[in-house]
Amino acid sequence: MATTYDPSEASTRDQIRGLLADTGEADTMLLQDETIDAYVARYSLGEAKAQLADRLANTFARLAMDIMEANRREMYAGRAAHYRALAQRFRSEGSTDLDGNTQGSVSVGQMTAPDLTLYRVD
């Protein structure tokens, strides 16, 4: 499993890493490339970002529970809260791409039947 990051953020994966601040040295990154790619393939982009932020929040919440040293526990609990808020923000933004453009959406409304009397053969 790999962890890579290109600061130019030319790929969707790198843009998501940048939004989640999951950058730096490969051995300090929190999410595997394959994990990010799988979420992007499985969900809409907005939901993928939110799901990944939730995943990081859960990771830090678990660390906060596992660590008894007060300062470090608060640090991880704070990170968990940060990622939960980030997930909520991503969900509230709706379906936008990483440049902030609205992605295609579905509109549902009442359709009326066309007037086909002109084409009727009696």
Secondary structure as UniProt FT lines:
FT   TURN            7..8
FT   HELIX           12..20
FT   HELIX           26..28
FT   HELIX           33..42
FT   HELIX           45..66
FT   HELIX           70..93
FT   TURN            98..99
FT   HELIX           117..119
//
